Amino acid sequence: MSVAERPGVPAASDDGLSLAALARSMARLPEDRAGVADADLADTTALVTGSTSGIGRDAALALGRLGADVIVHGRDGAAGETVVADIEATGADARFVQADFADVGAVRDLAATVRETTDELDLLLNNAGGFFREGRLTDIGVEYTFHVNHLAPYLLTAELLDHVPDGGRIVTTASEAHRGGTLDLDAVTTVDGYSGFAAYNRSKLANVLFTRELDRRCAAAGRDVTTSAVHPGAIPGSDFSRFLPSPVADAVKLFEAIPLVTSVADGAAALLNAAVAADTAGVSGRYFSKQRAATPARAARNPNTARELWVRSADLLDVEEPLAAAVETA
């Protein structure tokens, strides 16, 4: 297939767009950066949470170009429909489902919609999340960052796990910030002495621990599901700096202007590497920094902490512990 025929790549026009410019455009696509441009995702269904902007949007568009049916998720309906239209322009099917990840009922409704409208879910990319500088509690009495960044994907995964077939993959967007985190589970039900950075680091540590424990429980249950936690890099254009206090935000914007800092396309490529690449199939329970398998922090490798987090998360959500029977009989 020529560059000009590639879905989602602009065709040459009379206004002077050169073949060299087209080649550069193709080279910037996440699927090229991940080395999965030849992957055929026809008959594959993917849900990408937090896909109305940033790396989630780029990953969703790439999955569409590769032939997948894509479920777009976010809070902004207009932005979601724009992403759907962009995916459909590649020839793929897409739909938008709106859900606030701080709302337990909304996450359950999202899962129910996915179950009702699909035969199965081959790829679940738990990408939604953020950094929140103001401390507040959600309706269930949990600190907002921990709820949105960890409890929501935990619940969504639990609700959809039996809808993911053998061979499916579950990818969770984590961060190198997990290395600065400590898993104080008493701190997640209060905002006393709140620090946005400490809360974010803790939630990202939870993402890595969740991935490892999910892998352990899937294996115990005889489920052939690949789980991965991915640090996508420091992403300019992801609007992360909008959550930060003014002096820090200004510094981040300057950092983002430095050439060779990870781009949005690079971040999306990191997700695609874990979700699509042939050489990551079956490489489960691992942490990836960008597209390389990496050793997470010591705190993220403690199996007792991972089990404690899993059980406590179910308690906080007031749900049955997912895959409890598998580990009780293992």
C-alpha atoms as a printed R data frame, in Angstrom:
    type eleno elety resid chain resno       x       y      z
1   ATOM     1    CA   MET     A     1   0.000   0.000  0.000
2   ATOM     2    CA   SER     A     2   1.404   3.390 -0.938
3   ATOM     3    CA   VAL     A     3   1.710   6.234  1.520
4   ATOM     4    CA   ALA     A     4  -1.084   8.137 -0.193
5   ATOM     5    CA   GLU     A     5  -3.405   5.111  0.085
6   ATOM     6    CA   ARG     A     6  -2.836   4.693  3.822
7   ATOM     7    CA   PRO     A     7  -6.062   5.368  5.785
8   ATOM     8    CA   GLY     A     8  -5.757   8.512  7.845
9   ATOM     9    CA   VAL     A     9  -2.830   9.899  5.802
10  ATOM    10    CA   PRO     A    10  -3.575  12.932  3.631
11  ATOM    11    CA   ALA     A    11  -3.458  12.401 -0.129
12  ATOM    12    CA   ALA     A    12  -1.250  14.519 -2.349
13  ATOM    13    CA   SER     A    13  -2.961  17.681 -3.509
14  ATOM    14    CA   ASP     A    14  -2.391  20.610 -5.815
15  ATOM    15    CA   ASP     A    15  -1.330  22.847 -2.926
16  ATOM    16    CA   GLY     A    16   2.188  21.428 -2.934
17  ATOM    17    CA   LEU     A    17   2.124  18.583 -0.361
18  ATOM    18    CA   SER     A    18   5.217  16.623 -1.403
19  ATOM    19    CA   LEU     A    19   5.907  12.907 -1.279
20  ATOM    20    CA   ALA     A    20   8.622  13.649  1.283
21  ATOM    21    CA   ALA     A    21   6.067  15.397  3.479
22  ATOM    22    CA   LEU     A    22   3.730  12.457  3.077
23  ATOM    23    CA   ALA     A    23   6.498  10.065  4.080
24  ATOM    24    CA   ARG     A    24   7.198  12.152  7.157
25  ATOM    25    CA   SER     A    25   3.489  12.118  7.969
26  ATOM    26    CA   MET     A    26   3.400   8.325  7.760
27  ATOM    27    CA   ALA     A    27   6.517   8.027  9.909
28  ATOM    28    CA   ARG     A    28   4.797   9.986 12.659
29  ATOM    29    CA   LEU     A    29   1.910   7.528 12.931
30  ATOM    30    CA   PRO     A    30   1.872   5.574 16.201
31  ATOM    31    CA   GLU     A    31   1.475   2.210 14.489
32  ATOM    32    CA   ASP     A    32   4.664   2.841 12.507
33  ATOM    33    CA   ARG     A    33   6.544   3.844 15.637
34  ATOM    34    CA   ALA     A    34   5.327   0.680 17.374
35  ATOM    35    CA   GLY     A    35   6.249  -1.521 14.409
36  ATOM    36    CA   VAL     A    36   2.679  -2.824 14.071
37  ATOM    37    CA   ALA     A    37   1.616  -1.070 10.870
38  ATOM    38    CA   ASP     A    38   1.083  -4.428  9.159
39  ATOM    39    CA   ALA     A    39  -1.145  -5.801 11.921
40  ATOM    40    CA   ASP     A    40  -4.613  -6.833 10.757
41  ATOM    41    CA   LEU     A    41  -7.164  -6.056 13.463
42  ATOM    42    CA   ALA     A    42 -10.236  -6.906 11.427
43  ATOM    43    CA   ASP     A    43 -12.788  -8.656 13.665
44  ATOM    44    CA   THR     A    44 -11.103  -7.096 16.704
45  ATOM    45    CA   THR     A    45 -13.009  -4.918 19.163
46  ATOM    46    CA   ALA     A    46 -11.167  -2.431 21.345
47  ATOM    47    CA   LEU     A    47 -12.188  -0.092 24.147
48  ATOM    48    CA   VAL     A    48  -9.831   2.818 24.778
49  ATOM    49    CA   THR     A    49 -10.741   4.830 27.859
50  ATOM    50    CA   GLY     A    50  -9.768   8.474 27.910
51  ATOM    51    CA   SER     A    51  -9.620   8.544 24.128
52  ATOM    52    CA   THR     A    52 -11.103  11.954 23.314
53  ATOM    53    CA   SER     A    53  -7.650  13.583 23.417
54  ATOM    54    CA   GLY     A    54  -3.949  12.938 23.907
55  ATOM    55    CA   ILE     A    55  -2.374   9.510 23.624
56  ATOM    56    CA   GLY     A    56  -5.736   7.774 24.024
57  ATOM    57    CA   ARG     A    57  -7.092   9.540 20.962
58  ATOM    58    CA   ASP     A    58  -3.993   8.714 18.902
59  ATOM    59    CA   ALA     A    59  -4.119   5.072 20.010
60  ATOM    60    CA   ALA     A    60  -7.821   4.816 19.144
61  ATOM    61    CA   LEU     A    61  -7.242   6.304 15.688
62  ATOM    62    CA   ALA     A    62  -4.353   3.917 15.086
63  ATOM    63    CA   LEU     A    63  -6.456   0.909 16.099
64  ATOM    64    CA   GLY     A    64  -9.099   2.079 13.636
65  ATOM    65    CA   ARG     A    65  -6.548   2.383 10.848
66  ATOM    66    CA   LEU     A    66  -5.482  -1.179 11.619
67  ATOM    67    CA   GLY     A    67  -9.061  -2.361 11.135
68  ATOM    68    CA   ALA     A    68 -10.406  -2.643 14.690
69  ATOM    69    CA   ASP     A    69 -13.884  -1.651 15.796
70  ATOM    70    CA   VAL     A    70 -13.185   1.007 18.417
71  ATOM    71    CA   ILE     A    71 -15.207   2.141 21.415
72  ATOM    72    CA   VAL     A    72 -14.190   5.675 22.303
73  ATOM    73    CA   HIS     A    73 -14.650   6.841 25.888
74  ATOM    74    CA   GLY     A    74 -14.479  10.187 27.626
75  ATOM    75    CA   ARG     A    75 -16.544  12.847 29.372
76  ATOM    76    CA   ASP     A    76 -16.817  15.334 26.509
77  ATOM    77    CA   GLY     A    77 -19.529  14.194 24.102
78  ATOM    78    CA   ALA     A    78 -18.609  16.607 21.317
79  ATOM    79    CA   ALA     A    79 -14.939  15.611 21.459
80  ATOM    80    CA   GLY     A    80 -15.929  11.952 21.514
81  ATOM    81    CA   GLU     A    81 -18.073  12.239 18.422
82  ATOM    82    CA   THR     A    82 -15.231  14.020 16.612
83  ATOM    83    CA   VAL     A    83 -12.891  11.119 17.361
84  ATOM    84    CA   VAL     A    84 -15.554   8.661 16.203
85  ATOM    85    CA   ALA     A    85 -15.895  10.553 12.923
86  ATOM    86    CA   ASP     A    86 -12.113  10.529 12.455
87  ATOM    87    CA   ILE     A    87 -11.985   6.762 13.048
88  ATOM    88    CA   GLU     A    88 -14.909   6.119 10.710
89  ATOM    89    CA   ALA     A    89 -13.076   8.133  8.039
90  ATOM    90    CA   THR     A    90 -10.446   5.370  8.065
91  ATOM    91    CA   GLY     A    91 -13.146   2.820  7.180
92  ATOM    92    CA   ALA     A    92 -13.442   1.346 10.671
93  ATOM    93    CA   ASP     A    93 -16.504   1.231 12.907
94  ATOM    94    CA   ALA     A    94 -16.530   3.324 16.064
95  ATOM    95    CA   ARG     A    95 -18.902   4.554 18.736
96  ATOM    96    CA   PHE     A    96 -18.631   6.889 21.702
97  ATOM    97    CA   VAL     A    97 -19.686   6.069 25.248
98  ATOM    98    CA   GLN     A    98 -19.659   8.847 27.807
99  ATOM    99    CA   ALA     A    99 -18.740   8.095 31.417
100 ATOM   100    CA   ASP     A   100 -17.355  10.005 34.386
101 ATOM   101    CA   PHE     A   101 -14.740   7.791 36.026
102 ATOM   102    CA   ALA     A   102 -15.410   9.349 39.427
103 ATOM   103    CA   ASP     A   103 -18.931   7.888 39.283
104 ATOM   104    CA   VAL     A   104 -19.213   4.165 40.097
105 ATOM   105    CA   GLY     A   105 -22.598   3.903 38.392
106 ATOM   106    CA   ALA     A   106 -21.273   5.508 35.215
107 ATOM   107    CA   VAL     A   107 -18.408   3.000 35.014
108 ATOM   108    CA   ARG     A   108 -20.849   0.132 35.468
109 ATOM   109    CA   ASP     A   109 -23.064   1.618 32.744
110 ATOM   110    CA   LEU     A   110 -20.046   1.865 30.423
111 ATOM   111    CA   ALA     A   111 -19.275  -1.804 31.002
112 ATOM   112    CA   ALA     A   112 -22.913  -2.756 30.466
113 ATOM   113    CA   THR     A   113 -23.028  -0.845 27.176
114 ATOM   114    CA   VAL     A   114 -19.876  -2.593 25.959
115 ATOM   115    CA   ARG     A   115 -21.314  -5.973 26.861
116 ATOM   116    CA   GLU     A   116 -24.647  -5.243 25.202
117 ATOM   117    CA   THR     A   117 -23.184  -3.894 21.957
118 ATOM   118    CA   THR     A   118 -20.298  -6.301 21.353
119 ATOM   119    CA   ASP     A   119 -19.850 -10.041 21.122
120 ATOM   120    CA   GLU     A   120 -16.565  -9.807 23.029
121 ATOM   121    CA   LEU     A   121 -13.845  -7.299 23.866
122 ATOM   122    CA   ASP     A   122 -10.426  -8.229 22.506
123 ATOM   123    CA   LEU     A   123  -8.518  -5.164 23.722
124 ATOM   124    CA   LEU     A   124  -9.145  -3.098 26.850
125 ATOM   125    CA   LEU     A   125  -6.892  -0.068 27.144
126 ATOM   126    CA   ASN     A   126  -7.317   1.463 30.599
127 ATOM   127    CA   ASN     A   127  -5.915   4.853 29.669
128 ATOM   128    CA   ALA     A   128  -8.200   7.405 31.353
129 ATOM   129    CA   GLY     A   129  -6.780   9.307 34.301
130 ATOM   130    CA   GLY     A   130  -5.163  12.518 35.369
131 ATOM   131    CA   PHE     A   131  -3.326  14.630 37.903
132 ATOM   132    CA   PHE     A   132  -5.583  16.615 40.230
133 ATOM   133    CA   ARG     A   133  -4.107  19.342 42.381
134 ATOM   134    CA   GLU     A   134  -7.108  19.883 44.640
135 ATOM   135    CA   GLY     A   135  -7.973  17.244 47.191
136 ATOM   136    CA   ARG     A   136 -11.570  16.035 47.286
137 ATOM   137    CA   LEU     A   137 -13.524  12.880 47.934
138 ATOM   138    CA   THR     A   138 -15.807  11.102 45.492
139 ATOM   139    CA   ASP     A   139 -19.333  10.001 46.390
140 ATOM   140    CA   ILE     A   140 -18.029   6.751 47.913
141 ATOM   141    CA   GLY     A   141 -15.618   8.621 50.186
142 ATOM   142    CA   VAL     A   142 -12.428   7.919 48.247
143 ATOM   143    CA   GLU     A   143  -9.779  10.464 47.300
144 ATOM   144    CA   TYR     A   144 -10.499  11.606 43.740
145 ATOM   145    CA   THR     A   145  -7.112  10.774 42.132
146 ATOM   146    CA   PHE     A   146  -7.035   7.245 43.505
147 ATOM   147    CA   HIS     A   147 -10.654   6.685 42.491
148 ATOM   148    CA   VAL     A   148 -10.295   7.908 38.896
149 ATOM   149    CA   ASN     A   149  -6.827   6.526 38.202
150 ATOM   150    CA   HIS     A   150  -7.129   3.154 39.944
151 ATOM   151    CA   LEU     A   151 -10.577   2.210 41.254
152 ATOM   152    CA   ALA     A   152 -12.374   3.065 38.003
153 ATOM   153    CA   PRO     A   153 -10.169   0.874 35.761
154 ATOM   154    CA   TYR     A   154 -10.212  -1.832 38.453
155 ATOM   155    CA   LEU     A   155 -14.019  -1.837 38.399
156 ATOM   156    CA   LEU     A   156 -14.268  -1.587 34.615
157 ATOM   157    CA   THR     A   157 -11.871  -4.499 34.201
158 ATOM   158    CA   ALA     A   158 -13.769  -6.579 36.761
159 ATOM   159    CA   GLU     A   159 -17.060  -5.891 34.989
160 ATOM   160    CA   LEU     A   160 -15.648  -6.792 31.570
161 ATOM   161    CA   LEU     A   161 -13.189  -9.559 32.381
162 ATOM   162    CA   ASP     A   162 -15.460 -12.423 31.386
163 ATOM   163    CA   HIS     A   163 -16.195 -10.537 28.137
164 ATOM   164    CA   VAL     A   164 -12.499 -10.599 27.201
165 ATOM   165    CA   PRO     A   165 -11.725 -13.802 25.252
166 ATOM   166    CA   ASP     A   166  -8.638 -15.942 25.575
167 ATOM   167    CA   GLY     A   167  -5.913 -14.175 23.672
168 ATOM   168    CA   GLY     A   168  -7.268 -10.793 24.724
169 ATOM   169    CA   ARG     A   169  -5.104  -8.059 26.193
170 ATOM   170    CA   ILE     A   170  -5.625  -5.555 28.999
171 ATOM   171    CA   VAL     A   171  -3.264  -2.571 29.006
172 ATOM   172    CA   THR     A   172  -3.204   0.012 31.795
173 ATOM   173    CA   THR     A   173  -1.496   3.377 31.445
174 ATOM   174    CA   ALA     A   174   0.879   3.751 34.385
175 ATOM   175    CA   SER     A   175   3.836   6.081 34.893
176 ATOM   176    CA   GLU     A   176   7.411   6.218 36.078
177 ATOM   177    CA   ALA     A   177   5.890   8.384 38.819
178 ATOM   178    CA   HIS     A   178   4.993   5.104 40.533
179 ATOM   179    CA   ARG     A   179   8.597   5.003 41.733
180 ATOM   180    CA   GLY     A   180   7.871   7.927 44.044
181 ATOM   181    CA   GLY     A   181   4.709   6.372 45.453
182 ATOM   182    CA   THR     A   182   3.860   4.536 48.637
183 ATOM   183    CA   LEU     A   183   0.686   2.523 48.969
184 ATOM   184    CA   ASP     A   184  -0.836   4.005 52.127
185 ATOM   185    CA   LEU     A   185  -4.379   2.681 51.794
186 ATOM   186    CA   ASP     A   186  -5.539   4.696 54.797
187 ATOM   187    CA   ALA     A   187  -4.646   7.862 52.883
188 ATOM   188    CA   VAL     A   188  -7.095   7.118 50.064
189 ATOM   189    CA   THR     A   189 -10.158   7.858 52.214
190 ATOM   190    CA   THR     A   190  -9.071  11.309 53.382
191 ATOM   191    CA   VAL     A   191  -7.777  14.559 51.895
192 ATOM   192    CA   ASP     A   192  -6.109  15.745 55.095
193 ATOM   193    CA   GLY     A   193  -2.656  17.014 54.145
194 ATOM   194    CA   TYR     A   194  -3.438  16.340 50.497
195 ATOM   195    CA   SER     A   195  -0.582  16.489 47.979
196 ATOM   196    CA   GLY     A   196  -1.457  16.185 44.308
197 ATOM   197    CA   PHE     A   197   1.931  14.676 43.528
198 ATOM   198    CA   ALA     A   198   1.760  12.105 46.347
199 ATOM   199    CA   ALA     A   199  -1.783  11.136 45.297
200 ATOM   200    CA   TYR     A   200  -0.768  10.778 41.656
201 ATOM   201    CA   ASN     A   201   2.326   8.729 42.474
202 ATOM   202    CA   ARG     A   202   0.253   6.447 44.719
203 ATOM   203    CA   SER     A   203  -2.357   5.902 42.006
204 ATOM   204    CA   LYS     A   204   0.308   5.037 39.442
205 ATOM   205    CA   LEU     A   205   1.897   2.567 41.853
206 ATOM   206    CA   ALA     A   206  -1.568   1.041 42.213
207 ATOM   207    CA   ASN     A   207  -1.783   0.695 38.407
208 ATOM   208    CA   VAL     A   208   1.377  -1.427 38.313
209 ATOM   209    CA   LEU     A   209   0.366  -3.541 41.318
210 ATOM   210    CA   PHE     A   210  -3.101  -4.034 39.803
211 ATOM   211    CA   THR     A   211  -1.574  -5.308 36.561
212 ATOM   212    CA   ARG     A   212   0.628  -7.823 38.352
213 ATOM   213    CA   GLU     A   213  -2.179  -9.133 40.561
214 ATOM   214    CA   LEU     A   214  -4.583  -9.309 37.608
215 ATOM   215    CA   ASP     A   215  -2.022 -11.449 35.798
216 ATOM   216    CA   ARG     A   216  -1.632 -13.745 38.810
217 ATOM   217    CA   ARG     A   217  -5.372 -14.213 39.166
218 ATOM   218    CA   CYS     A   218  -5.980 -14.752 35.453
219 ATOM   219    CA   ALA     A   219  -3.275 -17.426 35.431
220 ATOM   220    CA   ALA     A   220  -4.811 -19.108 38.487
221 ATOM   221    CA   ALA     A   221  -8.198 -19.080 36.763
222 ATOM   222    CA   GLY     A   222  -6.753 -20.582 33.579
223 ATOM   223    CA   ARG     A   223  -7.456 -17.402 31.621
224 ATOM   224    CA   ASP     A   224  -5.185 -16.666 28.646
225 ATOM   225    CA   VAL     A   225  -5.311 -12.883 28.977
226 ATOM   226    CA   THR     A   226  -2.205 -10.718 28.651
227 ATOM   227    CA   THR     A   227  -1.953  -7.832 31.122
228 ATOM   228    CA   SER     A   228   0.497  -4.938 30.856
229 ATOM   229    CA   ALA     A   229   1.218  -1.651 32.619
230 ATOM   230    CA   VAL     A   230   2.783   1.006 30.399
231 ATOM   231    CA   HIS     A   231   4.667   4.224 31.100
232 ATOM   232    CA   PRO     A   232   4.073   6.150 27.849
233 ATOM   233    CA   GLY     A   233   6.706   8.827 28.497
234 ATOM   234    CA   ALA     A   234   6.563  12.531 29.342
235 ATOM   235    CA   ILE     A   235   4.071  13.649 26.746
236 ATOM   236    CA   PRO     A   236   3.957  17.191 25.324
237 ATOM   237    CA   GLY     A   237   0.551  18.065 23.956
238 ATOM   238    CA   SER     A   238  -1.211  15.797 26.446
239 ATOM   239    CA   ASP     A   239  -2.434  18.811 28.484
240 ATOM   240    CA   PHE     A   240  -1.015  17.216 31.638
241 ATOM   241    CA   SER     A   241   0.357  20.629 32.673
242 ATOM   242    CA   ARG     A   242  -3.144  22.066 32.977
243 ATOM   243    CA   PHE     A   243  -3.524  20.216 36.288
244 ATOM   244    CA   LEU     A   244  -0.366  21.694 37.802
245 ATOM   245    CA   PRO     A   245   0.194  24.826 39.900
246 ATOM   246    CA   SER     A   246   1.266  27.818 37.832
247 ATOM   247    CA   PRO     A   247   5.069  27.821 38.365
248 ATOM   248    CA   VAL     A   248   5.293  24.059 37.808
249 ATOM   249    CA   ALA     A   249   2.986  24.209 34.792
250 ATOM   250    CA   ASP     A   250   5.199  26.877 33.197
251 ATOM   251    CA   ALA     A   251   8.283  24.713 33.756
252 ATOM   252    CA   VAL     A   252   6.550  21.676 32.253
253 ATOM   253    CA   LYS     A   253   5.557  23.675 29.175
254 ATOM   254    CA   LEU     A   254   9.187  24.710 28.685
255 ATOM   255    CA   PHE     A   255  10.258  21.064 29.090
256 ATOM   256    CA   GLU     A   256   7.655  20.000 26.530
257 ATOM   257    CA   ALA     A   257   9.190  22.398 23.998
258 ATOM   258    CA   ILE     A   258  12.518  20.550 24.064
259 ATOM   259    CA   PRO     A   259  13.093  18.565 20.847
260 ATOM   260    CA   LEU     A   260  13.105  14.753 21.156
261 ATOM   261    CA   VAL     A   261  10.919  14.735 24.277
262 ATOM   262    CA   THR     A   262   8.339  11.954 23.888
263 ATOM   263    CA   SER     A   263   5.502  12.969 21.562
264 ATOM   264    CA   VAL     A   264   1.815  12.087 21.747
265 ATOM   265    CA   ALA     A   265   2.406   9.663 18.859
266 ATOM   266    CA   ASP     A   266   5.249   8.042 20.807
267 ATOM   267    CA   GLY     A   267   2.985   7.662 23.838
268 ATOM   268    CA   ALA     A   268   0.271   6.076 21.724
269 ATOM   269    CA   ALA     A   269   2.905   3.792 20.183
270 ATOM   270    CA   ALA     A   270   3.825   2.570 23.660
271 ATOM   271    CA   LEU     A   271   0.209   1.535 24.220
272 ATOM   272    CA   LEU     A   272   0.040  -0.135 20.803
273 ATOM   273    CA   ASN     A   273   3.237  -2.054 21.492
274 ATOM   274    CA   ALA     A   274   1.640  -3.660 24.542
275 ATOM   275    CA   ALA     A   275  -1.783  -4.086 22.943
276 ATOM   276    CA   VAL     A   276  -0.940  -5.260 19.429
277 ATOM   277    CA   ALA     A   277   2.703  -6.211 18.884
278 ATOM   278    CA   ALA     A   278   3.367  -9.891 18.240
279 ATOM   279    CA   ASP     A   279   6.403  -9.998 20.522
280 ATOM   280    CA   THR     A   280   4.397  -8.781 23.542
281 ATOM   281    CA   ALA     A   281   1.628 -11.361 23.132
282 ATOM   282    CA   GLY     A   282   1.642 -13.562 26.200
283 ATOM   283    CA   VAL     A   283   4.217 -11.347 27.965
284 ATOM   284    CA   SER     A   284   1.909 -10.821 30.906
285 ATOM   285    CA   GLY     A   285   2.078  -9.001 34.208
286 ATOM   286    CA   ARG     A   286   4.956  -6.863 32.962
287 ATOM   287    CA   TYR     A   287   5.725  -3.179 33.228
288 ATOM   288    CA   PHE     A   288   6.859  -1.352 30.092
289 ATOM   289    CA   SER     A   289   8.649   1.974 30.009
290 ATOM   290    CA   LYS     A   290   7.657   3.276 26.601
291 ATOM   291    CA   GLN     A   291   8.204   0.192 24.408
292 ATOM   292    CA   ARG     A   292  10.749  -1.617 26.552
293 ATOM   293    CA   ALA     A   293  10.060  -4.095 29.324
294 ATOM   294    CA   ALA     A   294  11.409  -2.604 32.540
295 ATOM   295    CA   THR     A   295  11.721  -3.548 36.187
296 ATOM   296    CA   PRO     A   296   9.254  -1.508 38.257
297 ATOM   297    CA   ALA     A   297  10.001  -0.101 41.698
298 ATOM   298    CA   ARG     A   298  10.486  -2.518 44.586
299 ATOM   299    CA   ALA     A   299   7.135  -1.426 46.054
300 ATOM   300    CA   ALA     A   300   5.442  -2.454 42.800
301 ATOM   301    CA   ARG     A   301   6.898  -5.974 43.006
302 ATOM   302    CA   ASN     A   302   5.587  -6.891 46.449
303 ATOM   303    CA   PRO     A   303   2.994  -9.673 46.007
304 ATOM   304    CA   ASN     A   304   1.528  -9.102 49.475
305 ATOM   305    CA   THR     A   305   0.950  -5.429 48.682
306 ATOM   306    CA   ALA     A   306  -0.660  -6.359 45.363
307 ATOM   307    CA   ARG     A   307  -3.047  -8.765 47.089
308 ATOM   308    CA   GLU     A   308  -3.881  -6.209 49.779
309 ATOM   309    CA   LEU     A   309  -4.622  -3.564 47.159
310 ATOM   310    CA   TRP     A   310  -6.854  -5.956 45.212
311 ATOM   311    CA   VAL     A   311  -8.931  -6.893 48.258
312 ATOM   312    CA   ARG     A   312  -9.139  -3.348 49.617
313 ATOM   313    CA   SER     A   313 -10.200  -1.999 46.217
314 ATOM   314    CA   ALA     A   314 -13.155  -4.390 46.172
315 ATOM   315    CA   ASP     A   315 -14.072  -3.289 49.697
316 ATOM   316    CA   LEU     A   316 -13.928   0.402 48.775
317 ATOM   317    CA   LEU     A   317 -16.183  -0.228 45.768
318 ATOM   318    CA   ASP     A   318 -18.433  -2.587 47.763
319 ATOM   319    CA   VAL     A   319 -18.150  -5.290 45.099
320 ATOM   320    CA   GLU     A   320 -17.242  -8.957 45.187
321 ATOM   321    CA   GLU     A   321 -13.522  -9.531 44.939
322 ATOM   322    CA   PRO     A   322 -12.779 -10.348 41.257
323 ATOM   323    CA   LEU     A   323 -11.343 -13.819 40.622
324 ATOM   324    CA   ALA     A   324 -11.352 -14.595 44.346
325 ATOM   325    CA   ALA     A   325 -12.229 -18.259 43.824
326 ATOM   326    CA   ALA     A   326  -9.259 -18.769 41.508
327 ATOM   327    CA   VAL     A   327  -6.678 -17.788 44.099
328 ATOM   328    CA   GLU     A   328  -8.495 -19.466 46.986
329 ATOM   329    CA   THR     A   329  -8.172 -22.821 45.230
330 ATOM   330    CA   ALA     A   330  -4.747 -22.235 43.669
